[in-house]
Amino acid sequence: MEMIHIHDLISEILHYPANIVKFVHSFPIAAQPPRQPGDAVPGCPAKSPPIASSSTLALLVVLLVLLLPGCVSLPPKGEFLPNGGSFWNPGANPQSVLARSHLSITRRFSHSPPVPGNRVSLLAGGENIYAEIFEAISKASSYIHIESFLVSDDKIGAQLSDILLRKRAEGVEVNLIYDSFGSRKTSPEFFRRLERAGIETLEFNPINYFNPVKVFSVNRKPTRRDHRKIVVVDGVTGFLGSVNFGYIHTKARKNAYRRLTRKYWQDFQLRIDGPAVAELEKLYLRTWEKWKGPKQAKAKYYPPVSDGGDQTVQLIGTEAGRMNRVNYMAYLTAFANAQRSIHVVNPYLVPQKDLLEELIRASSRGVDVRIVVPRFSDSPLASHASRYHYRRLLQSGATIYLHPGMIHAKAAIVDGSWSVIGTTNLDNWSLMGNDEVDAFVMGQDFAGQLETLLQKELSKSHRLKPSNWFGRPFGERLKDWIAHIFQFWA
């Protein structure tokens, strides 16, 4: 039998907490033949006291990992929202209320201003998104910057690497940031092949769970991950959204997760052409520099860009630090000031307390709250932790829809005028610890486009009936209750 590596064990515990018990009981670092009653412990006297079991060691490792989020927190809304955060007034214009409340937060806590003059395109479905991204990078003449949580060495990864290698051979500069944990199953040779061709790669927060400095460091603790998905081409075209570079995001994949066989993932991506791409580039370079990537000539990354459209886009990134969770503040502010509608699509709806309360308050005061979540999830823990909150949402009048596949898009529309699309999940990982990026767009035109996309997914989904949900078997409700206790790890 093969040796079980501690590195892999802790990685799996971090990402799939539902498997903790299974891993604890299968922990032995090196397989040994079973001992018979009365056998001596190898290397010890026959009557010596029993040594600590490997399961105990595994449990200690688990407990250490569970303690990691202890110093991670979100700012109470009283610290950034005046008078509890509500600008809400039944007689006020919803668009002006949302714009004013949003800007009151982002001006104080974000360095990324709203940028006018952009052309934006909404993309849906892995195949369509990859086709658009691959076409854009194939036309690059100066440089390509990619930042992704997951870069897989599968069919999609092979297509990506082939294009990048070809462009590098043509003299185009190519830089790639990938998350150490998200891409942990990707062969090192995949990245070495790119590096040998002159492509610069940067591993975000390399995994080393036994370095005490990293465990207790805000910036380098192992729970801090780069969950962004950014592509910048020549400083004029940019992409962000929910798609990593992996075959799992396509409908054609087989057995990516056994429990999702014959199901599909659905993603949303935003393409931007115009001056706002410079803000996406700034976020990328900040990560590159913070994690000690090779020095680059910055001047070429900010070419003159003429206005390409009429959309104003604000690109906001989050990173480590209590008051750097601007996207959480923006979501909370928008929900607190909603007057007519809140429409949300998100794969991991395990909201922090204040966010959940604002959704419930909004629904209770008559706001049309609609939430689209996946019927099937790649994380059973997240799925059950999410379902724990459905009762209160349904009781408040909110409507919940179960998507037939794994809806992986992260987007929201409030009052038909405030919109967001990006990488942030409404769970503790994204809201409290990860580096994320979202595009906020004010205005009815873009909101209408995003609403059309969301309604298309909603039409495929099954609406939960409160009476059916409240009458579920006790066993299912017990699973939800247990999962919500560990919801930080969902």
C-alpha positions in Angstrom: 0.0 0.0 0.0 1.1 3.6 -0.6 2.2 6.0 2.0 -0.4 8.6 3.0 1.2 12.0 2.8 0.5 14.5 5.6 0.5 17.3 3.1 -2.4 15.8 1.1 -4.3 14.8 4.3 -4.4 18.4 5.6 -5.2 19.8 2.2 -8.2 17.5 1.9 -9.3 18.3 5.5 -9.1 22.0 4.7 -11.2 21.8 1.5 -13.5 18.9 2.4 -14.2 19.0 6.1 -17.0 16.5 5.7 -14.2 13.9 5.2 -12.4 14.7 8.5 -13.6 11.5 10.2 -12.8 9.3 7.2 -9.3 10.7 7.0 -8.7 10.5 10.8 -9.5 6.8 10.7 -7.4 6.2 7.6 -4.4 8.2 8.8 -1.6 5.7 9.3 1.4 7.4 7.7 2.8 4.2 6.4 0.7 1.1 6.0 1.5 -1.7 8.4 0.2 -5.3 8.8 -2.5 -5.5 11.4 -1.2 -6.5 14.9 -2.8 -9.4 16.7 -3.9 -9.1 20.4 -0.8 -9.3 22.6 1.7 -8.4 19.9 4.4 -6.0 21.0 4.6 -2.5 19.5 7.5 -2.7 17.0 10.6 -1.3 18.5 9.2 -1.2 22.1 9.3 -3.7 25.0 6.3 -6.0 25.0 4.8 -4.5 28.2 5.5 -0.9 27.5 2.7 1.7 27.7 0.9 2.1 24.4 2.2 4.9 22.2 -0.2 7.7 21.0 -2.1 6.4 18.1 -1.8 7.9 14.6 -5.5 8.8 14.8 -4.7 11.0 17.9 -2.0 12.7 15.9 -4.4 13.2 13.0 -7.0 14.6 15.4 -4.4 17.1 16.8 -3.6 18.2 13.3 -7.3 18.7 12.6 -7.8 20.7 15.8 -4.8 22.9 14.8 -6.4 23.6 11.4 -9.8 24.3 13.0 -8.1 26.9 15.2 -6.7 28.8 12.2 -9.7 31.0 11.5 -9.7 32.2 15.1 -8.2 35.6 14.3 -10.2 36.1 11.1 -13.2 38.3 11.4 -15.4 40.7 9.5 -16.0 44.3 10.6 -19.3 44.8 12.4 -21.6 46.8 10.2 -21.7 49.6 12.7 -18.1 50.3 11.9 -18.7 51.2 8.3 -22.5 51.8 8.0 -24.0 54.9 9.6 -27.3 54.4 11.6 -27.2 50.6 11.1 -26.5 51.1 7.4 -29.8 52.0 6.0 -30.3 54.8 3.6 -33.7 53.3 2.9 -36.7 55.6 2.4 -40.0 54.3 0.9 -40.4 57.5 -1.1 -36.8 57.7 -2.4 -35.6 56.7 -5.9 -34.1 53.2 -5.5 -31.3 53.9 -8.0 -30.1 57.0 -6.3 -30.3 55.4 -2.8 -28.2 52.4 -3.9 -25.7 54.6 -5.8 -25.3 56.9 -2.8 -25.0 54.1 -0.2 -22.5 52.1 -2.4 -20.2 55.0 -3.1 -20.3 56.0 0.6 -18.6 52.6 1.3 -16.3 52.3 -1.6 -14.9 55.8 -1.4 -13.9 55.2 2.3 -12.5 51.6 2.0 -11.4 51.0 -1.6 -8.7 52.5 -3.8 -10.5 51.5 -7.0 -12.8 54.2 -8.4 -15.7 53.8 -10.8 -14.4 54.0 -14.3 -16.6 55.2 -17.2 -16.4 54.5 -20.9 -16.3 50.7 -21.1 -17.9 48.1 -23.3 -18.9 45.0 -21.3 -20.2 41.6 -22.4 -21.8 39.0 -20.3 -20.8 35.4 -21.0 -22.5 32.2 -19.7 -21.4 28.5 -19.9 -17.8 27.1 -19.8 -17.6 26.4 -23.5 -18.6 29.9 -24.5 -16.4 31.5 -21.9 -13.3 29.5 -22.9 -13.9 30.2 -26.6 -14.0 34.0 -25.9 -10.9 33.9 -23.6 -8.8 31.7 -25.9 -9.7 33.9 -28.9 -8.6 37.1 -27.0 -5.3 35.7 -25.8 -4.6 34.3 -29.3 -4.7 37.9 -30.6 -2.4 39.3 -27.9 0.5 41.3 -29.3 2.2 42.6 -26.1 1.4 40.6 -23.0 -1.0 38.2 -21.3 -1.6 38.1 -17.5 -3.6 35.3 -16.0 -4.6 34.8 -12.3 -6.6 31.7 -11.4 -7.5 29.7 -8.3 -7.4 26.5 -10.3 -5.3 25.7 -13.4 -5.7 22.0 -14.2 -3.6 19.8 -16.4 -6.6 18.4 -18.2 -8.1 19.1 -21.6 -8.8 22.8 -20.9 -5.4 23.3 -19.2 -3.8 21.7 -22.3 -5.6 24.1 -24.6 -4.5 27.0 -22.4 -0.9 26.0 -22.2 -0.6 25.4 -26.0 -1.9 28.9 -26.7 0.4 30.5 -24.1 3.4 28.6 -25.4 2.6 29.7 -28.9 2.2 33.3 -27.9 5.5 33.2 -25.9 7.3 31.8 -29.0 5.9 34.9 -30.9 7.5 37.2 -28.4 4.4 38.0 -26.3 5.1 38.3 -22.5 3.1 35.8 -20.5 2.7 35.8 -16.7 0.6 33.3 -14.7 -0.5 33.3 -11.0 -2.1 30.2 -9.7 -3.2 29.3 -6.1 -1.1 26.7 -4.4 -4.1 25.0 -2.8 -6.6 25.3 -5.7 -4.0 23.8 -8.1 -2.6 21.3 -5.7 -3.6 18.4 -7.9 -2.0 19.8 -11.0 1.3 18.2 -12.0 4.4 20.4 -11.3 5.6 19.4 -14.7 2.7 21.3 -16.2 4.1 24.6 -14.8 7.8 23.6 -15.4 7.0 23.2 -19.1 5.6 26.8 -19.2 8.7 28.1 -17.3 11.1 26.4 -19.6 9.5 28.3 -22.5 10.1 31.6 -20.8 6.7 32.0 -19.2 6.8 33.5 -15.6 4.7 31.6 -13.1 3.9 32.5 -9.5 2.5 30.1 -6.9 0.2 32.0 -4.5 0.8 31.3 -0.8 2.6 27.9 -1.2 1.2 25.3 1.2 3.3 24.7 4.3 1.1 23.9 7.2 3.9 23.2 9.6 5.5 26.6 9.4 4.2 28.4 12.6 4.9 31.8 11.2 2.5 31.1 8.4 -0.1 29.5 10.6 -0.5 32.7 12.7 0.3 35.3 10.0 -2.7 37.3 8.6 -1.1 37.6 5.2 0.3 34.1 4.8 -1.9 31.8 6.9 -2.8 28.6 5.0 -6.5 29.5 4.9 -5.8 32.6 2.8 -6.3 31.6 -0.8 -6.3 33.4 -4.1 -9.8 32.8 -5.4 -9.6 35.4 -8.2 -10.1 34.6 -11.9 -8.5 37.3 -13.9 -7.3 37.6 -17.5 -5.8 40.7 -18.9 -4.7 41.0 -22.6 -2.6 43.9 -23.8 -4.1 46.2 -21.1 -7.2 46.7 -23.2 -9.3 43.6 -22.7 -10.0 41.9 -19.4 -12.1 39.0 -18.0 -13.3 38.1 -14.5 -16.0 35.8 -13.2 -16.5 32.3 -11.8 -14.6 30.2 -14.4 -11.2 28.6 -13.5 -9.1 26.8 -16.1 -10.5 23.3 -15.8 -12.5 20.8 -17.7 -15.0 20.6 -14.9 -16.5 23.9 -16.0 -17.7 22.4 -19.3 -20.9 20.5 -19.9 -19.1 17.8 -21.8 -16.9 16.6 -19.0 -17.4 13.1 -17.5 -17.0 12.0 -13.9 -15.3 15.1 -12.7 -17.1 14.4 -9.5 -18.9 11.0 -9.3 -21.9 12.5 -7.6 -22.3 15.1 -10.4 -22.1 12.6 -13.3 -24.4 13.7 -16.1 -24.9 17.1 -14.4 -23.3 20.3 -15.5 -21.6 23.4 -14.1 -22.9 26.8 -15.1 -20.8 29.9 -14.9 -21.0 33.6 -15.6 -18.0 35.7 -16.8 -17.7 39.4 -17.6 -15.6 40.7 -20.5 -14.5 44.3 -20.3 -13.0 46.4 -23.1 -12.0 49.9 -22.1 -10.2 51.9 -19.4 -11.5 49.9 -16.4 -9.1 47.1 -17.5 -6.3 49.2 -15.9 -7.9 48.6 -12.5 -8.0 44.9 -13.1 -4.3 45.1 -14.0 -3.5 47.0 -10.8 -5.1 44.2 -8.7 -3.0 41.6 -10.7 0.3 43.5 -10.3 -0.4 44.0 -6.6 -0.6 40.3 -6.1 2.4 39.7 -8.3 4.6 42.1 -6.2 3.3 41.1 -2.8 4.2 37.4 -3.5 7.6 38.4 -4.9 7.1 37.7 -8.6 10.0 38.8 -10.9 10.1 42.6 -11.4 8.3 43.7 -14.5 8.3 46.9 -16.6 5.0 48.4 -15.5 4.8 51.1 -18.2 3.8 48.7 -20.9 0.9 47.4 -18.7 -1.0 50.7 -18.9 -1.3 51.6 -22.6 -3.6 54.5 -23.6 -7.1 53.2 -23.9 -9.9 55.0 -25.5 -13.5 54.8 -24.3 -15.0 51.7 -25.8 -18.6 52.0 -24.5 -20.9 53.7 -22.1 -20.7 51.5 -19.0 -19.2 52.6 -15.7 -17.5 49.7 -14.0 -15.9 49.6 -10.5 -13.5 46.7 -10.0 -13.0 45.9 -6.3 -10.6 43.3 -4.9 -10.4 42.0 -1.4 -7.4 40.7 0.5 -6.2 40.0 4.0 -7.2 42.5 6.6 -10.4 43.1 8.7 -11.3 46.4 6.9 -10.3 45.1 3.4 -13.5 43.1 2.9 -15.0 45.8 0.8 -17.1 43.4 -1.3 -18.8 42.1 1.8 -19.5 45.7 2.8 -20.9 46.5 -0.6 -23.2 43.4 -0.5 -24.4 44.2 3.0 -25.1 47.9 2.1 -27.0 47.0 -1.0 -29.2 44.5 0.8 -29.8 46.9 3.6 -31.0 49.6 1.2 -33.0 47.4 -1.2 -36.6 48.7 -1.8 -38.0 46.5 -4.5 -35.9 43.4 -5.3 -32.9 41.4 -4.5 -32.0 38.6 -7.0 -29.0 36.4 -6.1 -27.3 33.5 -7.8 -24.5 31.9 -5.8 -23.2 28.3 -5.5 -22.3 28.5 -1.8 -24.9 30.4 0.1 -23.6 30.2 3.7 -24.0 33.8 4.7 -22.4 35.5 7.7 -25.0 36.6 10.3 -25.4 40.2 9.3 -25.7 39.4 5.6 -28.4 36.7 6.4 -30.3 39.2 8.7 -30.3 41.8 6.0 -31.8 39.4 3.5 -34.5 38.4 6.0 -35.3 42.0 6.9 -35.6 42.9 3.2 -37.9 40.1 2.5 -40.0 40.8 5.6 -40.5 44.4 4.5 -41.8 43.3 1.1 -38.7 43.2 -1.1 -38.8 40.5 -3.7 -35.9 38.3 -2.6 -35.1 35.5 -5.1 -32.1 33.2 -4.6 -30.8 30.6 -7.1 -28.6 27.9 -5.6 -27.5 24.5 -6.9 -29.5 21.3 -6.3 -26.2 19.4 -6.5 -23.0 20.6 -5.0 -19.3 19.6 -5.1 -19.2 20.3 -1.4 -21.8 18.3 0.7 -20.9 20.3 3.8 -21.6 23.6 2.0 -24.8 22.3 0.7 -26.1 21.2 4.1 -24.8 24.3 5.8 -26.6 26.4 3.2 -29.9 24.5 3.6 -29.9 25.1 7.4 -30.7 28.8 6.6 -33.5 28.1 4.1 -36.2 27.8 6.8 -35.7 31.4 8.0 -35.4 32.8 4.5 -38.6 31.0 3.4 -40.5 32.1 6.5 -39.6 35.7 5.8 -41.1 35.4 2.3 -37.9 34.9 0.3 -38.1 32.5 -2.7 -35.4 29.9 -3.2 -34.8 28.0 -6.5 -32.8 24.8 -6.9 -30.8 24.8 -10.1 -30.7 21.4 -11.8 -26.9 21.5 -12.1 -24.0 23.0 -10.2 -24.7 26.7 -10.7 -21.2 28.1 -10.0 -22.0 31.8 -11.0 -21.6 34.5 -8.4 -23.9 37.5 -9.2 -26.6 39.7 -7.7 -29.0 42.5 -8.8 -30.7 44.9 -6.4 -33.7 47.1 -7.4 -32.8 46.6 -11.1 -30.0 49.1 -10.9 -27.2 47.8 -8.7 -25.3 44.8 -10.1 -22.3 42.7 -9.2 -20.6 39.8 -10.9 -17.3 38.2 -10.0 -15.6 35.6 -7.8 -17.1 36.1 -4.3 -19.1 33.3 -2.8 -21.5 34.2 -0.1 -19.7 32.0 2.4 -17.1 32.5 5.1 -14.2 31.5 2.9 -14.8 34.2 0.4 -16.2 36.9 2.7 -13.5 36.5 5.4 -10.3 35.1 4.0 -9.8 34.8 0.3 -8.5 37.3 -2.2 -11.4 38.0 -4.5 -12.4 40.4 -7.2 -15.9 41.6 -8.3 -17.2 44.1 -10.9 -19.9 46.5 -9.6 -22.0 48.2 -12.2 -24.6 50.9 -11.5 -27.4 51.4 -14.0 -30.5 49.8 -15.4 -29.0 48.8 -18.8 -26.4 46.4 -17.4 -28.8 45.2 -14.6 -31.3 44.3 -17.3 -28.8 42.2 -19.2 -27.7 40.4 -16.1 -31.3 39.9 -15.1 -32.1 38.2 -18.4 -29.2 35.9 -17.8 -30.3 35.1 -14.3 -33.9 34.6 -15.3 -32.8 32.1 -17.9 -31.2 30.0 -15.2 -34.1 30.5 -12.8 -36.5 29.2 -15.5 -34.6 25.9 -15.4 -34.8 25.7 -11.6 -37.2 24.1 -9.2 -39.0 26.5 -6.7 -38.9 25.3 -3.1 -42.3 25.1 -1.5 -42.2 26.1 2.2 -44.6 23.4 3.2 -42.6 20.7 1.6 -39.3 22.1 3.0 -40.6 22.4 6.5 -41.8 18.8 6.4 -38.5 17.2 5.5 -37.3 14.1 7.4 -35.6 14.6 10.7 -32.4 13.0 9.4 -32.0 15.6 6.7 -32.6 18.5 9.1 -30.1 17.0 11.5 -27.4 16.9 8.8 -28.1 20.6 8.1 -27.8 21.5 11.7 -24.5 19.6 12.1 -23.2 21.2 9.0 -24.0 24.7 10.1 -21.8 24.3 13.2 -18.9 23.8 10.9 -20.1 26.4 8.3 -16.8 28.3 8.4 -15.4 25.4 6.5 -18.3 25.1 4.0 
